[in-house]
């Protein structure tokens, strides 16, 4: 019943090492089936070089295994919270990619400094503050999902306009209407993070990108009068 969903999830996961976004087993991708309220996710701790489509686990929004013989990713509860509350996302990716994770460990937003960033969003990449000790000792992965939701609500952001986030002291999550877009966003986030790190190293206090350039680059790809591409 879920073979196509498993295959899509498998293919998305296999893109992560190819793009240099994961090392060993440090990451996962998931794909949602809204009609059946389930999602496919990578099994926990399985190396990418041995991963097979049949290893992918199907889980419902209450974290119950629907199909599969392996334990799902340890981050499954985080994915479940986001799918349950953000109805327009179709795929989620979590990595520990080097530069994005460095910004997360520094507990810093990634500032919008250049047009590559502005091609994809009009604000800094948000970094949610580290979780409290009480929540860490509780249902940690579930609370990580709420950490993301609460930070977006606090900042007045929507998952449609900002498809990426950093978790303070942890690492990035990205999402999109499809899992392919979530993978794309993960790669874009890592490149934005690398560029911003290099820019801030070369020129501490580098100024934020001008608003006119932010609007121009975003609108030419995403606005009503967009003209980028075929």
N, C-alpha and C positions, 0 to 999 in steps of 0.2 A: 504493500500500500504506500510506503514512504520511500521507495527506491529512488525516485527522481529527486526528492528532498535530500536524501543522503548523498546522492551524487553531486548535487549542487554545493552542499556543505563541504564535501571532500575536496572538490576542485578549488573552492575558495581557500580552504586551509592550506592546500599545497602551493598556493600563490605566495604565502607569507615567507617561507624560506627562500623562494626564488627571488623575491624582492629585497631580501636582506633584512627583513623585519623581525625575524625570530631566530633564536639560538637554541639548539637542543629542543626542549618542549615548552619554551617560554612564550606561549601564546595560544589563541584559539579564535575560531570564527564560527558563527552560527547563522542559520537561515530559518525564518519563521513561515509557518503555514497558518495564515489567519483563519481560514475556514474551519480548520480542525483544532485551532488554538493549541498547537504544538510547535516545537522548533527542534531542528537538528543541530547538534553541537559535537565538537571533537571530544573523544574520550580522554580522560585524565592520564597524563604521563606517558602517552604513546608517542614514540619518536616519529617524526614526519616521514623518515625513510622507510618505515614499516607500516605506515597508516594505509588502510584499505577502505573503500566505500562502505563495506559491511561492518566496519568498526564504529561508524558514526552512530551516536545514540539519539533517539527521539524522546523528548521530554515535554511534559505539558507545563502550563503556566504556574502550576502549584509545585513544580519540581519533581513530579512523579515520573518515573521511567515508563514510557509507553511501549518502546521497542528498543532492543539492544541488550547485549550480554556484558558490556563493560560499564564501568562507572563513568558518568559524564564528567566534563571538566570541573575543576574545583570552583570555577567562576560561574557556574551555571545559574546560581541564584541571582547573580547580578544581571545576567542576560534576561532572566525571567521577569524581574522587576521592570526593566526598561520596555520589554515587549508588552507587558500588561498595561503600562501607563502611557506609552507613546505609540498610538495605534497606526501611525503612518510609516514606521520604520520596518524594513524588510530583512535587514541583516545587521549583525554586530561583529566587530573585530576588537580583540584585546591583544596587545603586544607589550613587550618590554624593549622596544626599539631604542637604540642608544641615546640619541639626542632628545627625543621627546621625553624619555624617562629621566634624563638629566634635569630638564626643566621641572618635571614633576617632583623629583627629589629635592630640588632647590625651593619648591613650593612657590613657583613663579608662573604667572601668565606668560604666554609667548606674545610679545608685543608685535603689533602690525607695523612692520618696518619697510616692506617692499611690495611690489606689484604682484609677485607670485602669491603672497598671502592674500592680497586683495582680490585676486582672481577667484578666490574660493569663499571668503567671508569678509565681513566689513568690521569685525571687532577682533580684539586680542583673543587668542585661544585661552579659554578659561581654565584655571587650576583650582579645583575644589580643595578646601583646607583639609588637613589631616583629621581623621576620625578620632573621636574621644576614646579614652581608655575603656569606658563602660561599654561603648558600642563594639569596640574591637573584641572584647571578651564575650560578647553575645553572639548573635547570628551575623558574623562578620561579612560574608559575601552578600547576604541579603541587604545589609545596611550599606554596602558599597553602592548598590543600585539607588538607594535613597539618598546617599551622599551626592550622587549626580543629579537626581531629580530636584533635591532641595537647593543645590547651587544654581541650577538653571532658573528655578522660581525666584530665588533671591536676586538674581541679576536681570530678570525680565527677559530671558532668552527662550527661544523655542528650538526643538530638535530639528526643525526644518531649515532654520536659518544658520544654525551652528551644528555641524555634524561631527563634532570632536570635542574631547575634554581630557584634561589631565587630572589624575587623582593625587593629591599631595602625598609625598613619601612613597608613592606606588608607581603608577605608569599610566599610559593612555588607553582610552576607549574611543572607537569611532563607530559610526553607523551610517545607514543610507536607505533609500527606498528599496534597493536591492543589495544583496551581499556583495556583488561586484563593486557597487559604489562604496560600500563600507571598506572593502580592501583598498580601493583607489584612495579613499580619504585617509587611510592609515599610512599609505606611502607618501601622500602629499603632506600630512602632518609631520612625518619624520624629516622631510626635506625642508619644510618651513622652520622646524626646530633647529636644524643644522645651520641654515642660513642666518637665523636670528642669533644663534650662539656666536658664529663667526663675526657677524656685524658688531655685536656688543663687545667682543674681544678686541676687534680692530679699533673701535671707537666707543669707549665707555660713555654712556649718556647719549647714544645715537638718537636723533629725533624720530618721533613717530611719523609714519607716512602722512602726507598732506591729505586732508579730507577730499579734495577735488580728485586726486588720483585714486583714492579708495573707491569713491563712487563711480568714477569712469571705468576702472578695470572690472569692478563687480557687475555693473550694469551692462557692459558690452558682452558679457557672457551669460548673464542671468536676468537682465531686465526685459521689459516689454519690447524695447527696440534693439534687442541683442543682435549682434552681427558677427560674432565669432564662430568659426567652423562652417561646415557645409550643410 
